[in-house]
Amino acid sequence: MMSILLVCMSYSSGMPILYLGAFFYFSATYLVNKVLLFQYYKKTTTLDRTLPLYTMSFLKYSIIIHMFVALLMFSNPQVLLLRS
């Protein structure tokens, strides 16, 4: 899931449809995990704060990567070239 998030954050400035694709992916993953948790898993592991804290630090880096890739995409003069 983290790789999908990083790819979406990196390339979404050039391809905004990735936001929609990531939304559907994360929604489907949420629903599947919810069904599996309530119907199939008998015992859960110990939940702690490690994974949410790791995710928050990962999001900080993905925002920086998103800005860098967007700068590279939009600074390319051929991106907005309207000649045919």
C-alpha positions in Angstrom: 0.0 0.0 0.0 2.9 2.3 0.7 4.2 1.8 -2.8 0.9 2.7 -4.3 0.8 5.8 -2.2 4.3 6.8 -3.2 3.7 6.3 -6.9 0.4 8.2 -6.8 2.0 11.1 -4.9 5.0 11.2 -7.3 3.3 11.1 -10.6 -0.1 12.6 -9.9 0.9 16.1 -10.9 1.4 15.0 -14.4 -1.4 12.4 -14.4 -4.2 13.5 -12.1 -6.3 10.4 -12.8 -3.9 8.6 -10.4 -5.8 10.2 -7.5 -9.0 8.4 -8.7 -7.2 5.1 -9.1 -5.6 5.3 -5.7 -9.0 6.2 -4.2 -10.6 3.0 -5.6 -7.6 0.9 -4.6 -7.6 2.1 -1.0 -11.4 1.8 -0.8 -11.3 -1.7 -2.0 -8.5 -2.6 0.3 -10.4 -1.1 3.2 -13.5 -3.1 2.5 -11.7 -6.4 2.0 -9.7 -5.9 5.2 -12.8 -5.0 7.1 -14.7 -8.2 5.9 -11.7 -10.4 6.6 -11.2 -8.9 10.0 -14.8 -9.5 11.1 -15.5 -12.8 9.4 -12.3 -14.8 8.9 -9.6 -13.8 11.3 -9.9 -15.5 14.6 -7.2 -13.7 16.6 -5.6 -10.3 16.0 -2.1 -9.4 16.7 -1.1 -6.8 19.2 -1.8 -3.3 17.8 0.5 -0.5 18.7 1.5 2.9 17.5 4.4 1.8 15.3 2.7 1.5 12.0 0.8 4.8 12.1 3.9 6.7 13.2 5.9 5.1 10.4 3.1 6.1 7.9 3.2 9.7 9.0 6.9 10.0 8.6 6.6 8.3 5.2 3.9 10.9 4.1 6.3 13.7 4.9 8.8 12.3 2.5 6.2 11.6 -0.2 5.1 15.2 -0.2 8.7 16.3 -0.8 9.0 13.8 -3.6 5.7 15.0 -5.1 6.9 18.6 -5.2 10.2 17.6 -6.8 8.6 15.5 -9.5 5.9 18.2 -10.2 8.7 20.8 -10.5 10.5 18.5 -13.0 7.3 17.9 -15.0 6.1 21.5 -15.1 9.5 23.0 -15.8 9.9 20.9 -19.0 9.0 23.3 -21.9 7.6 20.4 -24.0 4.9 19.6 -21.4 2.7 22.6 -22.2 3.7 23.0 -25.8 0.6 23.6 -27.8 2.0 23.2 -31.3 1.0 20.2 -33.3 
